[in-house]
């Protein structure tokens, strides 16, 4: 796990399905990814999530800057807004 990954608070909200309203705003639904353990908030297939997780995205600082779907309390988002953190999430 990289320093970037260790920044994650494990809220799991990024692993819930999103919906977009007509104005382009993102909303988190109550439906988690089937690979998310809703108790521990950890991915059951983390090492191969990009291969088997539908819609799973490898987060990097560059992607986080543009990812308006990440929840406001997301640690990656906070780091991005502060302008620190250059390692990619593996």
Phi, psi and omega in degrees: 000135181274167176302321178302312180295324181295343178288339182297135178274357179061038177287333178078358183296331179290346182263010174260148179300149180246155175230149180240130178274174182301338179271002178086011179275140180267141176230140177275129178273181177269007184260110180279161170301144182294345180266356181275125172280110187288345176278306182277343184063029178244150180284130180286342182235036188310313184296336179236024184300326181287340179271324187248342182275117178292123178080005180287136184239136174281108184282134174229164177305324180294318179291319181299322179301329183259351187276083180287001179268351178287141181296154183301327181276005183295129180297321178299319179295318179298317178298316180298317181292331176281342179083025178242164176093112183238357181277147176277151173280122182279000000 
